[in-house]
Amino acid sequence: MAIWNVLCLNTAGSLRKLKEELTKCRIGIAAIQEIQWPGTEIMDTDDLTILYSGSTKSALGTGFVVSKEYKGSIMEFKTINERICTLRIRAWLFNKTLICVHAPTEETEEEVKDRFYEELENVYDGAAGHDVKMILGDMNAKIGREKRYKPVIGQESIHKESNDNGERLIDFSVSRNMIVSSIYFPQKRIHKMTWSSPDGTTFNQIDHVLIDRRHGLDVKDIRSCRGARDSDHFMVRVKYKRRIANIQKA
């Protein structure tokens, strides 16, 4: 799996680039943000299925890209708004509910952030109780290395202190008994960075993966792919060990 803030998929070239990068990195399912497509649709190409949730009123948009290998495992796709959508996947032992998100930026008004997290709580709580639940996306959250949060976030973030969005994400994780897996792995610094400024002088770790604590050990590795780049964000690759049931439709 992967997270990728692709920053618009409005040309044949950008779709081709997406396919090339997902194939090169051997990604079966990708959660994508900022695709900037209006409306809601499921679109099939020869090799990929793109499921997206957009809006005519904003340039956001979230979605999933599923390789043909896993297309038959799709159980349900739900659109919430341009910031949140979900994909349910048939898997071995436990099905999976993947929640793709694009959180408001740090500078956004408090009430907008509050509304986003209220919606995210409702989506999480509405997922099937026995499913493995994962949240993947651009959280716009710097999470630090505060010792009081260690059981939830580990100690591998590139940031020393959490910002407001980071605190909100940690609070959500605690309330739903999740862990922030994306900052648990002791990678080299270049494999932790998920965003860079246009001049390449500032790097942040703001794209994150959350998973239910009871399934936390199923995530084997998370790292940024330095070559996969189509915006100011890097693709974040997630290695997950629980086998997805490959159901082929006739």
C-alpha positions as CSV (number, residue, x, y, z in Angstrom):
1,M,0.0,0.0,0.0
2,A,1.0,3.6,-0.3
3,I,0.0,7.2,0.4
4,W,0.6,9.8,-2.3
5,N,-0.5,13.4,-2.5
6,V,-0.4,13.4,-6.3
7,L,-1.5,17.0,-6.9
8,C,-4.0,16.7,-9.7
9,L,-4.6,13.8,-12.2
10,N,-6.0,15.8,-15.1
11,T,-4.0,14.7,-18.0
12,A,-3.1,11.4,-19.7
13,G,0.5,12.1,-18.8
14,S,-0.2,12.4,-15.1
15,L,-2.1,9.1,-15.2
16,R,0.7,7.4,-17.0
17,K,3.2,8.8,-14.4
18,L,1.0,7.4,-11.6
19,K,0.9,4.0,-13.2
20,E,4.6,3.9,-13.7
21,E,5.4,4.9,-10.1
22,L,3.0,2.4,-8.6
23,T,4.3,-0.4,-10.8
24,K,7.9,0.5,-10.0
25,C,7.3,0.5,-6.3
26,R,5.1,-2.6,-6.5
27,I,2.1,-0.9,-4.9
28,G,-1.2,-2.8,-5.0
29,I,-3.4,-0.2,-3.4
30,A,-2.7,3.5,-3.0
31,A,-4.5,6.2,-1.1
32,I,-4.3,9.5,-3.0
33,Q,-5.1,13.1,-2.2
34,E,-5.5,16.4,-4.0
35,I,-6.5,14.8,-7.3
36,Q,-8.7,17.8,-8.1
37,W,-11.4,15.9,-9.9
38,P,-15.0,17.1,-9.4
39,G,-17.8,14.7,-8.4
40,T,-17.5,11.0,-7.4
41,E,-16.7,8.1,-9.7
42,I,-15.1,4.7,-10.2
43,M,-13.0,4.7,-13.3
44,D,-11.4,1.6,-14.8
45,T,-8.3,1.6,-17.1
46,D,-6.5,-1.4,-18.5
47,D,-4.3,-1.8,-15.4
48,L,-5.9,0.3,-12.6
49,T,-9.2,1.1,-10.9
50,I,-9.4,4.7,-9.6
51,L,-12.1,5.4,-7.0
52,Y,-12.4,9.0,-6.0
53,S,-14.4,11.5,-4.0
54,G,-14.2,15.1,-5.2
55,S,-16.1,18.4,-5.2
56,T,-17.0,21.1,-7.6
57,K,-16.3,23.7,-4.9
58,S,-12.7,22.9,-4.0
59,A,-9.4,21.7,-5.5
60,L,-9.1,18.9,-3.0
61,G,-10.3,15.3,-3.7
62,T,-9.3,12.0,-2.1
63,G,-9.4,8.5,-3.5
64,F,-7.8,5.1,-4.1
65,V,-5.9,3.5,-6.9
66,V,-6.2,-0.3,-7.0
67,S,-4.1,-2.5,-9.3
68,K,-5.9,-5.1,-11.4
69,E,-4.5,-7.9,-9.1
70,Y,-6.7,-6.6,-6.2
71,K,-9.7,-5.3,-8.1
72,G,-11.7,-8.4,-7.3
73,S,-11.1,-7.9,-3.6
74,I,-13.0,-4.6,-3.5
75,M,-16.1,-4.9,-1.3
76,E,-17.3,-1.3,-1.0
77,F,-16.2,2.3,-1.7
78,K,-17.8,5.1,0.2
79,T,-17.5,8.8,-0.4
80,I,-17.9,11.2,2.6
81,N,-16.7,14.5,1.1
82,E,-13.6,15.8,-0.7
83,R,-11.5,15.2,2.3
84,I,-12.5,11.7,3.3
85,C,-13.4,8.4,1.5
86,T,-13.2,4.8,2.5
87,L,-12.4,1.5,0.7
88,R,-13.3,-1.9,2.2
89,I,-11.2,-4.8,1.0
90,R,-11.8,-8.5,1.5
91,A,-8.8,-10.0,3.3
92,W,-7.6,-13.1,5.0
93,L,-9.1,-13.5,8.6
94,F,-10.1,-9.9,8.9
95,N,-11.4,-7.6,6.1
96,K,-9.9,-4.2,6.0
97,T,-11.4,-0.7,6.0
98,L,-9.0,1.9,4.6
99,I,-9.8,5.5,5.2
100,C,-8.1,8.0,2.9
101,V,-8.0,11.5,4.3
102,H,-6.7,15.0,3.6
103,A,-6.7,17.1,6.8
104,P,-6.9,20.9,7.0
105,T,-3.6,22.7,7.2
106,E,-2.1,24.0,10.4
107,E,-3.3,27.6,9.6
108,T,-7.0,26.6,9.1
109,E,-9.6,27.9,11.4
110,E,-10.3,25.8,14.6
111,E,-13.9,25.1,13.7
112,V,-12.9,23.6,10.3
113,K,-10.4,21.4,12.0
114,D,-13.0,20.4,14.6
115,R,-15.5,19.5,11.9
116,F,-13.0,17.4,10.1
117,Y,-12.1,15.3,13.1
118,E,-15.8,14.9,14.0
119,E,-16.4,13.5,10.5
120,L,-13.4,11.3,10.8
121,E,-14.6,9.9,14.2
122,N,-18.0,9.2,12.7
123,V,-16.4,7.4,9.7
124,Y,-14.2,5.3,11.9
125,D,-17.0,4.4,14.3
126,G,-19.2,3.5,11.4
127,A,-16.8,0.9,10.0
128,A,-17.4,-2.8,10.5
129,G,-16.4,-3.7,14.0
130,H,-14.2,-6.7,13.2
131,D,-12.4,-5.0,10.3
132,V,-8.7,-4.0,10.4
133,K,-9.0,-0.2,10.2
134,M,-6.3,1.9,8.8
135,I,-6.2,5.7,8.2
136,L,-3.8,6.8,5.4
137,G,-3.3,10.3,4.1
138,D,-2.0,13.9,4.2
139,M,-2.7,14.8,7.9
140,N,-0.8,18.1,7.7
141,A,0.4,17.1,11.1
142,K,3.9,17.4,12.7
143,I,4.1,14.8,15.4
144,G,7.0,15.2,17.9
145,R,8.9,12.8,20.2
146,E,7.1,13.8,23.4
147,K,7.8,10.9,25.9
148,R,4.2,11.1,27.3
149,Y,2.9,10.0,23.9
150,K,5.4,7.2,23.3
151,P,2.9,4.3,23.4
152,V,1.0,5.9,20.6
153,I,3.7,7.5,18.4
154,G,7.0,5.8,19.2
155,Q,10.1,7.9,19.1
156,E,11.2,8.0,15.4
157,S,9.7,11.3,14.2
158,I,11.9,13.9,12.5
159,H,10.2,16.6,14.6
160,K,10.9,17.3,18.2
161,E,7.5,18.8,19.2
162,S,4.0,18.3,17.9
163,N,2.1,21.2,16.4
164,D,-1.7,21.7,16.8
165,N,-2.5,19.3,14.0
166,G,-0.2,16.8,15.6
167,E,-1.8,17.1,19.0
168,R,-5.2,16.6,17.4
169,L,-4.0,13.5,15.5
170,I,-2.6,12.0,18.7
171,D,-5.8,12.7,20.6
172,F,-7.8,11.0,17.9
173,S,-5.4,8.0,18.0
174,V,-5.7,7.7,21.8
175,S,-9.5,8.0,21.7
176,R,-9.8,5.2,19.1
177,N,-7.0,3.0,20.4
178,M,-4.8,3.4,17.3
179,I,-1.1,3.9,16.8
180,V,0.6,6.2,14.4
181,S,2.7,3.6,12.6
182,S,4.4,6.0,10.2
183,I,6.7,7.3,12.9
184,Y,7.5,3.9,14.6
185,F,10.2,2.7,12.2
186,P,13.9,3.8,12.6
187,Q,14.6,4.8,9.0
188,K,17.2,7.1,7.7
189,R,16.0,10.7,7.8
190,I,15.5,10.8,4.0
191,H,13.1,7.9,4.2
192,K,11.0,9.7,6.9
193,M,10.5,13.0,5.1
194,T,7.2,13.2,3.3
195,W,7.1,16.9,2.1
196,S,9.6,19.4,0.9
197,S,9.4,23.1,0.3
198,P,9.7,24.3,-3.3
199,D,13.3,25.4,-2.8
200,G,14.2,22.1,-1.2
201,T,15.4,23.6,2.1
202,T,12.6,22.6,4.4
203,F,11.4,19.0,5.0
204,N,8.5,17.8,7.1
205,Q,6.9,14.5,8.0
206,I,3.2,15.2,7.7
207,D,1.7,12.2,5.8
208,H,0.8,9.5,8.2
209,V,-0.5,5.9,8.6
210,L,-2.7,4.9,11.6
211,I,-3.8,1.4,12.5
212,D,-5.8,-0.3,15.3
213,R,-3.4,-1.1,18.1
214,R,-4.3,-4.8,18.1
215,H,-3.2,-5.1,14.5
216,G,-0.2,-2.8,14.8
217,L,2.4,-5.6,14.3
218,D,0.9,-6.3,10.8
219,V,2.6,-3.2,9.5
220,K,6.2,-4.3,8.8
221,D,7.7,-1.1,7.3
222,I,6.8,2.4,6.3
223,R,9.2,4.7,4.3
224,S,9.2,7.5,1.8
225,C,10.1,6.7,-1.8
226,R,12.5,9.4,-2.9
227,G,12.1,8.7,-6.6
228,A,8.3,8.7,-6.7
229,R,7.5,12.4,-6.9
230,D,4.7,14.3,-8.6
231,S,4.2,17.1,-6.2
232,D,5.8,18.6,-3.1
233,H,5.0,15.3,-1.4
234,F,6.9,12.0,-1.6
235,M,5.1,8.7,-2.0
236,V,4.9,6.8,1.3
237,R,5.1,3.0,1.0
238,V,3.5,0.7,3.5
239,K,4.5,-2.9,3.8
240,Y,1.6,-4.9,5.4
241,K,1.9,-8.6,6.1
242,R,-1.7,-9.8,6.4
243,R,-2.6,-11.3,3.1
244,I,-5.4,-9.6,1.0
245,A,-7.8,-12.2,-0.5
246,N,-7.3,-12.1,-4.2
247,I,-10.8,-12.8,-5.5
248,Q,-11.0,-12.9,-9.3
249,K,-14.4,-12.1,-10.9
250,A,-15.6,-14.0,-13.9
